[in-house]
Amino acid sequence: MTIDDILLDADDKMTKSLDVVHHNFSGVRTSKASPALVENIQVEVYGTQMRVRELAGITTPEPRVLMIQPWDAATLHPIEKALQKSSIGINPVIDKKSIRLILPELSQERRAEFIKLIHKQSEDGRVAIRHIRREAIESLKKEQKGKTITEDQLKEHEAEMQKMTDGFIAKIDAAMAAKEKELLTV
């Protein structure tokens, strides 16, 4: 593996880790409705587990309302049961051939719980980024032991990896701060 391949692979993996953090943040409820809140909830249907997004269209007709419209009417009640069992804390209402979720205002306690959750998710993202850095530096050290690069080049590329890591961790911190601000906005 060439040095450029190692660095590009690390950058690609770090980008994917950042995307996972952003996706996890979108699933944390704020005062506005977001399809990401329910799209990954598992539903027992057709003898298997499927996500809500695979079974229904999810829309936000109003700022604090989620509308779930199953493509197959037979999945309406299994989706409702899955939503009731989930940790979102919202009681679904069946409205003819669709399910309506009305998001209540967040209490201060619930906001604090969500802030703890995003802090944990961002820390998980930072750990993943640092793990990718460690793997890349180990690969660079193997290249140096194999006499493909010099010790000076190793130090230079280690510094480059650290700079890349710091950049991605800063992006995670910025996303966390933005989400925290969004949660605290009443």
C-alpha positions in Angstrom: 0.0 0.0 0.0 1.4 3.4 -0.9 1.6 6.3 1.4 -1.1 8.2 -0.6 -3.3 5.1 -0.4 -2.9 5.0 3.4 -3.7 8.7 3.8 -6.7 8.6 1.3 -8.1 5.5 3.0 -7.9 7.2 6.4 -9.5 10.3 5.1 -12.3 8.3 3.5 -12.9 6.3 6.7 -12.9 9.5 8.8 -15.4 11.1 6.4 -17.7 8.1 6.8 -17.4 8.3 10.6 -18.4 12.0 10.5 -21.4 11.1 8.3 -22.5 8.5 10.9 -22.3 11.1 13.7 -24.4 13.5 11.6 -26.9 10.8 10.9 -27.1 9.9 14.6 -27.6 13.6 15.4 -30.5 13.8 13.0 -32.3 11.0 14.9 -32.2 13.0 18.1 -35.5 14.8 18.5 -35.6 18.6 18.8 -38.7 20.7 18.8 -39.2 20.1 15.0 -40.3 16.9 13.4 -37.7 15.0 11.4 -38.2 11.8 9.5 -34.9 10.6 10.9 -36.6 10.3 14.2 -38.5 7.2 13.2 -37.0 5.9 9.9 -34.7 3.3 11.5 -37.2 1.8 14.0 -37.4 -1.9 13.4 -40.9 -3.4 12.6 -41.8 -7.1 12.8 -43.6 -7.6 9.5 -43.8 -10.4 6.9 -41.9 -12.7 9.3 -38.9 -10.5 9.4 -37.5 -7.2 10.8 -37.8 -4.2 8.5 -37.2 -0.5 9.0 -40.1 2.0 9.0 -38.5 3.8 6.0 -38.7 0.5 4.0 -42.4 0.1 4.7 -43.8 3.6 4.5 -43.4 7.2 3.3 -42.5 9.6 6.1 -43.5 13.2 5.8 -43.7 16.3 8.0 -46.9 18.2 7.0 -46.5 20.5 10.0 -43.4 21.6 12.0 -44.3 19.3 15.0 -46.1 16.5 13.1 -44.8 13.4 11.5 -47.0 11.5 9.0 -46.2 7.8 8.3 -48.1 6.4 5.3 -47.5 2.6 4.8 -47.4 1.4 1.3 -49.2 -1.8 2.3 -52.3 -1.3 4.6 -51.5 -4.6 6.4 -48.3 -3.0 7.9 -50.2 -0.2 9.6 -50.7 -1.9 12.9 -47.3 -3.5 13.1 -45.7 -0.1 12.5 -47.9 1.4 15.3 -46.8 -1.3 17.7 -43.1 -0.8 16.9 -43.5 3.0 17.4 -45.2 2.4 20.8 -42.3 0.0 21.9 -39.6 2.4 20.7 -37.8 4.9 22.9 -39.1 8.1 21.1 -41.8 8.6 23.8 -44.5 9.6 21.4 -47.9 7.8 21.2 -48.9 7.2 17.5 -52.4 8.0 16.4 -54.0 6.0 13.5 -55.7 8.4 11.1 -57.5 6.2 8.4 -54.6 4.7 6.4 -51.7 6.6 8.0 -50.1 7.1 11.4 -49.7 10.6 12.8 -47.1 11.4 15.5 -47.6 14.8 17.2 -44.4 15.9 18.9 -44.9 17.6 22.3 -42.8 20.4 23.6 -39.6 19.1 25.2 -39.2 19.4 28.9 -36.0 20.6 30.5 -35.3 17.1 31.7 -35.8 15.6 28.3 -33.6 18.2 26.7 -30.8 17.3 29.3 -31.2 13.6 28.4 -30.9 14.4 24.6 -27.8 16.6 25.3 -26.2 13.7 27.2 -27.0 11.4 24.2 -25.4 13.7 21.6 -22.4 14.1 23.8 -22.0 10.3 23.9 -22.6 10.0 20.2 -20.0 12.7 19.5 -17.5 11.0 21.8 -18.1 7.7 20.0 -17.3 9.5 16.7 -14.1 11.0 18.1 -13.0 7.6 19.4 -13.7 6.1 15.9 -11.6 9.0 14.3 -8.7 8.3 16.7 -8.9 4.6 16.0 -8.6 5.3 12.3 -5.6 7.5 12.9 -3.9 4.8 15.0 -4.5 2.2 12.2 -3.1 4.6 9.6 0.0 5.4 11.7 0.6 1.6 12.2 0.5 1.1 8.4 3.0 4.0 8.0 5.3 2.4 10.6 5.1 -0.9 8.7 6.1 1.0 5.5 9.1 2.5 7.4 10.2 -0.9 8.7 9.9 -2.2 5.2 12.3 0.6 4.1 9.7 2.0 1.7 9.9 5.4 3.5 12.5 7.1 5.7 12.1 8.0 9.4 11.7 11.7 8.4 8.9 10.9 6.0 7.3 8.8 8.7 7.3 11.8 11.1 6.0 14.1 8.4 3.1 11.8 7.5 2.3 11.2 11.2 2.0 15.0 11.6 -0.2 15.1 8.6 -2.4 12.3 10.1 -2.7 14.2 13.3 -3.7 17.4 11.5 -6.4 15.4 9.6 -7.6 13.9 12.8 -7.8 17.3 14.5 -9.8 18.6 11.6 -12.4 15.9 11.8 -12.7 16.1 15.5 -13.2 19.8 15.2 -16.1 19.1 12.7 -17.7 16.7 15.2 -17.4 19.3 18.0 -19.0 21.9 15.7 -21.8 19.6 14.8 -22.4 18.8 18.5 -22.4 22.4 19.5 -24.9 23.2 16.7 -27.2 20.3 17.8 -26.9 21.3 21.4 -27.9 24.9 20.6 -30.8 23.5 18.6 -31.9 21.4 21.6 -31.7 24.3 24.0 -33.7 26.6 21.8 -37.2 26.8 23.2 
